[in-house]
């Protein structure tokens, strides 16, 4: 009589013995757990200002996402997202750039990325230049050159490429959500492009 080993569950939920396997990413929170954590703890985020450069490495344009909010408002923002438990900053940056700009964006991330600023988002407007009505968040902000084709994904409607002068304008600043117009200007100042 042959003994057959059971096939693993194709979803990966159960092991060979039929007992549920532990979650592959135990740091991922359910919506309820996330809401509870947001009420009690600052959340860690990464933000990326995607840029295009010329052959000499000079920034020629900055990418800004156009998106629709859950309330149906149209705003502009940058690549942004939470850092998962056990995830490196570099991996979080890469994941969010791919999520927002597509897998063909080809970001040029250094081996050890350094943020150009740290932004603190508060649920109460006026505490800092940045606000997020959902939570208190601390965000590490990076300038990231991209060399590939950027196709917006997730809730982004398009990626608009602005010259540094256009990106610094009051018109673009007014369209940015949560104070991210200030973040764009800080990125331009970091690059020596704010006039």
N, C-alpha and C positions, 0 to 999 in steps of 0.2 A: 504494500500500500504506500503510495507516494504522499508526502506531506507537502502541501502547497503553502507558500508564504503569501499572506494577503497583499493585494496591491495597495500602495499608498493612496490616500484620498487625493484626487487631482487638485483640490483647492489647498492642500497642505494643512488642513485643519486637524486631521487625525493621523496618528502614527500607525505603525504596523500592528500594534496591539489593540487598536480601536479606541485608545484613550486620547482625548484632545491634547494636542501639543501646545506648549506655551507660545504666546504671541511672539512672532518673529521680531517685532519692534515694540517692546513693552513701554517705550517712552512716548508712544503715540497716545493722545488723549481722546476720549469720546467727547462729543459736543457738551455733555453735561459736566464732565470733568474739566474741560477747558474753560467753561463759564465760571466754574467754582475757582479754578486757579487764577483766572483774570481778576476776580474780586479780591484775592488775597496776596498775589505776588506780581512783581514786575515781570513782564515777558521779554525774552531776548530775541531780537530780530536782526536780520541783515538786510541792507538795502544796497542796490547797485545802480549807479548811473552809467548806462552803457554809452560808450563813445566810439566813434570812427576816427582813425588817424590816417595821415598821409604817409608817404614813404620815409619821411624823416622823423616820424613819431609825433608830429604836432596834431593836436585834436582839431578835427575839421567840423564835427557835428556831435550832438548829444541826442540820445534816444529817450523819448518820453512816451509813456503808455497813455492811450485814451481809453477810458473804461466807463462802464455804466455801474452805478452803485445799486445796492438792493432796493433803494428808494426810487430808482429810475433817473437819478441825476447823472449828467455826463461830466466827468472830471478828468484831470491829468494826474499821473503819478509816476513813480519809478518802480523798478523791480524791487519787490519786498516780500519777506516771509519769515516765519519763525525758524529758530534753530531747534532741531529735535534733540532729545536726550541722547548723548553718546555720539553726536554728529560733530565733526570739525567745522569750524567757520568756513574753511575753503570748500568743503563738501556742501554745506548749506548754500553758499553763494552759487556754486555750480548748479545745484538742484533748482534753485529759484530762477536763475537765468534761463535754464532749459525749460522750466515750466511756463515762464512768461513770454520768452522770445522764441521758443522752439528749439529742437535738437540740432538744427543747422546753424545756430548763431555763432558757434565756435568762439567762446570767450577765452581770452588770454589771461588766465589767473596765475599770479606768481606762486611759487612754492609756499611762501608764508605771507599771505596778504595782510596789509596794514591799512586800517580805516583812515580816511581823511578827516572824519569827525565822529563823535558819538552824539546821537540825538536822543533826547528824552521826550517821549510822548506822554501826555497826561489826559485823563478824561475830562478835566476841567480846563476850558480855554483860558489862556492868559498866564498860566503858570510858567510856560516856556514858549518858544516860537512854534512848537509842534503840539498837535492835539490829536487824540484818538478817543472817541466817545465810548469805545468798548473797554479800554484798559489803560493801565500804566505800562509803557513799554520802553525798553532801552534798545536802541538800534545802532549797530556798527555800520557806517556808510562807506562805500568803496566806489572808486572810479574803475570801470572794467572795460578795456578795449574788446570789441567784438569784430570778427573778420568775416563772418558768414552771412547767410540770409536770415533775416529776422521775421518770423511769422508769428503774430500774437496768438496766444492761447489763453486758456482759463477764462477770466472775465474781461480780458483786454480786447478792445475792438480794433485797435491799430497801434502801430509804433510810428511816431512822427519824429523825424530827424530835424533838429534845429541847429543853425549855426550858433556858435557861442554867444554872439550878439543877440540873436533872437531868443535864445534860452534865458538870457538875463533880463529880458524885457518885462515891463509891468504887466503886459497882456498875458504872457505865459505864467508869470508869478500868480496872477489872480485866478487862473484856472487850476492850479495845483491844489490837491487836497491835503488837509492836515498840516499845513505849513511847509510842504515839500518844495515850494518855490524858494524858500530860504535854503533848503538843502542843495538845490541846484546852484544857487549863487555861491554857496560855500564850496561846492565842487569846482566851480569856475575859478574862484579865488585860489583854491589849492593848486589848480593847474596854471595859475598866473594869467588867466584869461578874462578876469573881471575888470572892466574899465569904468 
